[in-house]
Amino acid sequence: MMIDFTNTLGTVTALFLLNYAFRRYMSSLARAPQPAGSNFWITRLGVVPPPHDGEDILSQFLIDVGQDRRQSPISVCFSLMGSPLVLVNTLKGIKDVLIDGQTKDKQLGPCVQRGDLIRRIQNLVFGGPSINNAVGEDWAWRRHVLLPSFQPKQLVPKLLPYVVEQSTEILALFNEHASQGTALEVDNVFTDLTMNVINYYLYGRRDLNFEMVGGRSNLKNEHLKLGLGFQSLEAWLPFGLNETKWAQRSYRPSRELLKDFIRDSLSHADPESVAALAMASGKYDNKHEALVNDMLSLTFAGYDTTAHTLSFCFSELARHPEIQQRVFEQVRQVLGPPPVTSITADKLAQLTLVTAVYRETLRKYPAVVFIPVHVNRDTPVDGQIVPAGAEIWCNIRGLQMNPDLFPNPDEFNIDRWLADGSNGFDDLASGGVSQHRFPDITFTLGQHACLGKNLAILELRTMIALTVNQFAMTLKPGNRIETKIILTTKPKNGVWVNFKGRDEVVSS
């Protein structure tokens, strides 16, 4: 019996090694450079390392890869099964993947689609397909229905007054802490702000039944619990075990609670809201469960990304009084002294330094550090051919910390984004891309570009402008700004800011 077991184990091991050797060394990517890093999760399993409270190993890995010229345009990790994970480390390569690769061929479909693993996990956690995990026609009709509501011509006039109102309420909180001389942790504040903005825009109402989810401020906590689904080991179990109530016990109650809240909000949505217009399209079924999934997906994907970006913006402004002063002078000239009760899109467009602040923040702290896609058929990527069946990570984090594109990448330098030539880097040799013309790849590119990009930018510009116009900021002593990846880039230690009213402020 023992001999039979030993023989069987030996046969299985031999087959495993043969499979690995064949897929690894017969692959067209066999000679591609491999990352020098030894992170087992990425280099051997091709998955994101689990979050922990130590060093941000995922960010550091991606930065190391992006800064290593030997790994340009691509590098490859081979998993234990011999399957390739391709890291794309150049702007041209990322454009090839996200723009050309996602363009649909009438007969063959797109060369690439959403990453298989993340798509399956999203489908599991959200309880069905949504705009953030669907592919093909199931994705296309959703995008067609929802996209018009997020274009600037529709979004700005409907949402800007509400964003100003909400931002003004937060200024009152900042003023309280300025009067008391106490620091405020702003990331939590901005998470509540963004959650309010998204829900208002989706349903067009201020008086949603937040008591269903334990109150307005608890809404973010239920989304955080839902996010546990992406981190739980049970979600990765095979043979359908991950679909059991037992496996979903950490996040399923929050998912169902949030879906009930969305169903109630849909029933009371303003006729001109995103949700009501989507229902009126006739594309969703009568029970609107697909729309519930889409609304949950939009809220989940947007609330913390924008909030954390705002927090990182404030952390950098607080550490750079000279930048703060430049932004203040421009904002005061355009908006006038506070209290500012009305802002127009025209005025926001004139605030070039505010735009430079959030763009430099997104460069240094991208909300999404890589974009995963699955290769359906052989795809050209910056002169290389990535074979069908491979997985790709578009290395956003590494590219934006590449000193060939952004000299002194650790420095927070808003002049990179000014188009007047003052940044001194308008003729970069690497790819011929001027820094200020560098695309918003953190919002992704092509047909799958972030649906909520304009909403996020509107909130970022408004909150930065109104705050700098009224307050000077400093970082609380001892507050270390470090990143932590839990689906998105978060400030690991929070962002604690001291506010001080500017001498010129007109008291309201």
DAHUZI-V493608 format. One record per residue. PSI is psi in degrees with one decimal (* if undefined). OMEGA is omega in radians with two decimals (* if undefined). BURIAL is # if it has 9 or more other ideal C-beta (glycine too) atoms within 8 Angstrom, else .. Layout:
BEGIN
psi:omega:burial
PSI:OMEGA:BURIAL
PSI:OMEGA:BURIAL
END
This chain:
BEGIN
psi:omega:burial
-46.0:3.13:.
-37.4:3.14:.
-42.0:3.12:.
-43.4:3.13:.
-42.5:3.14:.
-42.0:3.12:.
-41.5:3.13:.
-44.6:3.13:.
-40.0:3.12:.
-40.0:3.12:.
-45.2:3.13:.
-43.9:3.14:.
-42.4:3.14:.
-42.8:3.12:.
-40.3:3.11:.
-45.9:-3.12:.
-39.1:3.11:.
-42.8:3.11:.
-45.1:3.13:#
-47.8:-3.09:#
-40.7:-3.13:#
-50.2:-3.08:#
-33.7:-3.10:#
-49.8:-2.97:#
-14.5:3.05:.
-3.1:3.12:.
147.0:3.07:#
-12.5:3.13:.
10.5:-3.04:#
-32.7:-3.09:.
1.1:3.14:.
148.6:3.13:#
147.9:3.10:.
144.5:3.13:#
141.2:3.13:#
-20.5:-3.11:.
152.9:-3.08:#
24.9:-3.12:.
114.8:-3.03:#
-41.9:-3.08:.
-42.4:-3.09:#
-52.4:-2.98:#
-23.1:-3.10:#
-26.2:-3.13:#
-19.5:-3.14:.
29.1:-3.14:#
165.2:3.14:.
132.5:3.08:.
143.1:3.10:#
143.9:-3.13:.
147.0:3.04:.
174.1:-3.01:.
5.1:3.11:.
-144.1:-3.12:.
145.9:3.09:.
83.6:-2.99:#
-29.1:3.12:#
-48.3:3.12:#
-45.0:-3.11:#
-39.0:3.09:#
-48.6:-3.11:#
-37.7:3.11:#
-45.2:3.13:#
-42.5:3.12:#
-45.9:-3.10:#
-28.1:-3.10:#
-5.3:-3.14:#
106.6:-3.08:#
-23.5:3.14:.
-16.8:-3.11:.
25.1:3.10:#
133.4:0.11:.
-19.6:-3.13:#
160.2:2.92:#
164.2:-2.96:#
135.3:2.94:#
132.3:3.08:#
124.2:-3.11:#
175.4:3.11:#
-22.9:3.10:.
1.7:3.11:.
5.0:-3.13:#
141.5:-3.06:#
136.4:2.91:#
116.0:-3.03:#
123.3:3.06:#
119.9:-3.14:#
120.4:-2.90:#
12.9:3.08:#
155.6:3.12:#
-42.0:3.12:#
-42.1:3.12:#
-42.4:3.13:#
-39.3:3.07:#
-40.2:3.11:#
-38.7:-3.10:#
-51.7:-2.96:#
-28.2:-3.12:#
-65.2:-3.12:#
-42.2:-3.08:#
-32.4:-3.11:#
-2.5:3.08:#
129.5:-3.02:#
126.7:2.97:.
133.6:-3.04:.
-32.0:-3.11:.
-38.7:-3.01:.
-13.3:-3.06:.
-174.9:-3.11:.
155.2:3.08:#
-33.6:-3.13:#
159.5:3.05:#
178.4:-3.12:#
146.0:3.13:#
132.4:-3.04:#
-47.0:-3.03:.
-48.7:-3.12:#
-32.2:3.13:#
-42.2:3.14:#
-40.5:3.14:.
-40.9:3.10:#
-43.2:3.14:#
-40.1:3.13:#
-49.2:-3.05:#
-40.8:-3.12:#
-7.3:3.09:#
27.2:3.11:.
174.7:-3.12:.
148.3:3.08:.
177.4:-3.11:#
-22.0:-3.12:#
-2.8:3.07:#
-5.1:3.12:#
159.6:3.07:#
168.2:3.06:.
-142.5:-3.09:.
-30.3:3.12:.
-32.5:3.05:#
-41.6:-2.97:#
-43.3:-3.10:.
-32.9:3.08:#
-46.1:3.13:#
-42.6:-3.12:#
-37.4:-3.12:.
-42.6:-2.98:#
-27.9:-3.02:#
-45.3:-3.07:#
-36.6:-3.10:.
-18.5:-3.10:#
8.0:3.03:#
147.3:-3.03:#
-37.8:-3.09:.
-31.4:3.09:.
-39.5:-3.01:#
-48.3:-2.97:#
-52.8:-3.12:#
-30.8:-3.14:.
-34.8:-2.94:#
-30.4:-3.02:#
-45.9:3.13:#
-37.5:3.14:.
-40.4:3.11:#
-41.1:3.10:#
-44.4:-3.14:#
-47.9:-3.14:.
-40.0:3.12:#
-38.1:3.12:#
-37.4:3.08:#
-37.4:3.13:.
-34.0:3.08:#
-35.0:3.10:#
-36.7:3.07:.
-42.5:3.08:#
-39.1:-3.11:#
-37.0:3.08:#
-46.6:-3.11:.
-31.8:3.07:#
-40.9:3.14:#
-35.6:-3.10:.
-14.9:-3.09:.
29.5:-3.11:.
148.6:3.10:.
152.8:3.13:#
135.0:3.05:#
109.7:-2.94:#
-20.2:-3.08:#
-41.0:3.11:#
-39.4:3.12:.
-44.2:-3.10:#
-26.8:3.06:#
-44.0:3.08:#
-43.5:3.12:#
-50.3:-3.06:#
-38.7:3.09:#
-41.0:3.09:#
-45.5:-3.09:#
-45.9:-3.11:#
-46.9:-3.11:#
-38.0:3.09:#
-43.5:-3.09:#
-37.0:-3.12:#
-38.8:-3.02:#
-10.1:3.04:#
20.8:-3.11:#
147.3:3.06:#
-23.9:-2.95:.
44.2:3.07:.
157.6:-3.06:#
74.7:-3.11:.
-17.0:3.11:#
-23.4:3.11:.
-27.6:-3.10:.
22.1:3.10:#
20.9:3.11:.
157.0:-3.08:.
-44.0:-3.06:.
-16.4:-3.14:.
-9.1:-3.09:#
-40.7:3.14:#
-32.7:-3.13:#
-36.3:3.09:.
-34.9:3.06:#
-37.1:3.08:#
-40.9:3.10:.
-38.0:3.07:#
-38.1:3.13:#
-18.1:3.09:#
-25.2:3.13:#
-34.1:3.14:#
-18.8:-3.06:#
-14.4:-3.06:#
139.5:3.11:#
-30.9:-3.10:.
-30.1:-3.13:#
-16.7:-3.10:#
2.5:-3.09:.
143.6:-3.12:#
-178.3:3.01:.
26.4:3.10:.
0.9:3.12:.
-31.3:-3.13:#
-10.4:-3.13:#
-3.1:-3.13:.
157.3:3.09:.
-36.0:3.12:.
-45.2:-3.10:.
-27.2:-3.07:#
13.0:-3.02:#
-24.9:-3.08:#
-22.7:-3.05:#
-17.1:-3.09:#
-43.8:3.13:#
-40.4:3.12:.
-39.1:3.11:#
-46.6:-3.11:#
-36.5:3.10:.
-44.8:3.13:#
-38.2:3.13:#
-36.9:3.07:#
-41.0:3.09:#
-41.3:-3.14:#
-41.7:3.11:#
-43.2:3.11:#
-40.1:3.14:#
-37.4:3.10:#
-36.9:-3.10:#
-18.8:-3.14:.
12.3:-3.04:#
143.7:3.06:#
141.0:-3.07:.
-25.0:-3.12:.
8.5:-3.11:.
166.9:3.11:#
-47.1:-3.09:#
-44.5:-3.11:#
-40.2:3.11:#
-35.0:3.09:#
-43.5:3.10:#
-39.6:-3.10:#
-13.3:-3.11:.
-21.8:-3.11:.
2.1:-3.11:.
-26.8:-3.13:.
149.9:-3.13:#
169.8:-3.03:.
-32.6:-3.14:.
-13.8:3.07:.
25.1:3.14:#
-33.3:3.08:.
-36.1:3.10:#
-37.1:3.07:#
-45.1:3.11:#
-39.8:3.14:#
-42.2:3.13:#
-40.5:3.10:#
-42.1:-3.12:#
-41.8:-3.14:#
-43.1:3.14:#
-46.2:-3.10:#
-41.6:-3.07:#
-22.8:-2.98:.
-25.0:-2.93:#
-43.9:-3.06:#
-27.8:3.13:#
-48.0:3.13:#
-41.9:-3.12:#
-46.1:-3.11:#
-35.8:3.10:#
-43.0:3.08:#
-42.6:-3.12:#
-44.4:3.10:#
-36.1:3.06:#
-49.5:-3.10:#
-35.3:-3.14:#
-39.5:-3.13:#
-40.2:3.07:#
-40.9:-3.14:#
-28.1:-3.13:#
-7.0:-3.09:.
80.4:-3.11:#
-29.6:3.14:.
-37.2:3.07:.
-43.2:3.11:#
-44.5:-3.11:#
-42.3:3.12:.
-44.1:-3.14:#
-42.3:3.13:#
-47.1:-3.09:#
-40.5:3.12:.
-42.1:-3.13:#
-43.8:-3.14:#
-37.0:3.13:#
-38.0:-3.08:.
-43.6:-3.03:#
-20.2:-3.06:#
177.5:-3.08:.
154.2:3.07:.
161.3:0.06:#
134.1:3.09:.
113.2:-3.08:#
-12.3:-3.11:.
130.2:3.08:.
140.6:3.09:#
160.3:3.08:.
-33.7:3.10:.
-45.1:-3.12:.
-40.3:3.11:#
-38.4:-3.13:#
-25.1:3.14:.
-12.4:-3.07:.
71.2:-3.06:#
-31.9:-3.14:.
-32.4:3.05:#
-43.4:3.08:#
-42.0:3.14:#
-34.7:3.13:#
-49.1:-3.09:#
-30.2:3.13:#
-39.5:3.09:#
-32.9:3.07:#
-45.1:3.13:#
-27.6:3.06:#
-47.3:-3.05:#
-30.7:-3.12:#
66.9:-3.12:#
134.3:-3.12:#
-37.5:3.10:#
119.5:-3.00:#
-23.7:3.03:#
157.4:3.12:#
115.3:-3.09:#
136.6:3.04:#
156.6:3.08:#
138.1:-3.10:#
116.0:3.14:#
-37.2:3.10:#
162.7:-3.05:.
129.1:-2.99:#
127.5:3.07:#
132.2:-3.13:#
99.4:3.12:#
51.6:3.07:#
-8.8:3.10:.
154.3:3.05:#
121.1:3.08:.
121.9:-3.01:#
157.7:3.06:#
143.7:3.12:.
-15.7:3.14:.
158.2:2.97:#
144.3:-3.13:#
138.4:2.88:#
114.5:3.00:#
113.0:-2.95:#
78.7:-3.13:#
-47.6:-3.07:#
-47.4:-3.11:#
-39.8:-3.11:#
-42.1:-3.06:#
-6.5:3.02:#
18.8:3.13:#
117.5:-3.08:#
-17.7:3.06:#
-27.3:3.10:.
-38.7:-3.10:#
89.6:3.13:#
142.3:-3.09:.
61.4:-2.99:.
-23.9:3.12:#
-15.1:-3.14:.
136.4:3.06:.
102.9:-3.00:#
100.7:-3.08:.
-16.7:-3.13:#
-14.8:3.07:#
-27.8:-2.96:#
9.9:3.14:#
135.4:-3.02:#
7.0:-3.07:.
7.0:3.13:.
-2.0:-3.07:.
-13.5:-3.13:.
-17.8:3.06:#
7.7:-3.08:.
37.1:-3.06:#
-8.0:-3.12:#
58.8:-3.12:.
136.1:-3.12:#
-32.9:-3.04:.
97.8:3.09:.
-3.1:3.11:.
27.8:-3.11:.
120.5:3.05:#
145.6:-3.12:#
-44.2:-3.06:#
-13.0:3.08:#
3.5:-3.13:.
130.8:-3.04:#
161.3:3.12:.
68.1:-3.04:.
-16.1:3.07:#
-22.1:3.05:#
8.0:-3.02:#
174.9:-3.00:#
166.8:3.05:#
-155.6:-3.03:#
-25.0:-3.10:.
18.4:3.11:.
147.2:-3.02:#
124.1:-3.12:.
-36.2:-3.06:#
16.1:-3.10:#
-47.7:-3.08:#
-33.5:3.08:#
-44.6:-3.13:#
-45.6:-3.11:#
-39.1:3.11:#
-45.6:3.14:#
-43.1:3.14:#
-51.4:-3.10:#
-46.3:-3.05:#
-47.6:-3.08:#
-41.5:3.12:#
-49.0:-3.07:#
-48.4:-3.08:#
-36.9:-3.12:#
-49.1:-3.10:#
-30.6:3.13:#
-26.1:-3.03:#
-26.3:-3.02:#
148.3:2.87:#
145.1:-3.03:#
144.0:2.97:#
153.5:3.13:#
139.2:3.10:#
130.7:3.13:#
134.9:3.12:.
-9.1:3.13:.
107.4:-3.13:#
128.0:-3.14:.
106.3:3.13:#
155.4:-3.10:.
155.1:3.04:#
130.9:-3.11:#
112.5:2.94:#
84.9:-2.96:.
-51.7:3.10:.
171.5:-3.12:#
121.7:-3.09:#
153.6:2.99:#
112.4:-2.98:#
-38.2:-3.07:#
14.7:-3.03:.
174.9:3.09:#
107.7:-3.09:#
118.3:-3.02:#
137.7:2.96:#
133.1:-3.13:#
143.7:3.06:#
126.5:-3.14:#
139.0:3.12:#
147.4:-3.06:#
-30.7:-3.05:.
-3.8:-3.04:.
132.3:3.06:#
120.4:-3.10:.
138.7:-3.10:.
*:*:.
END
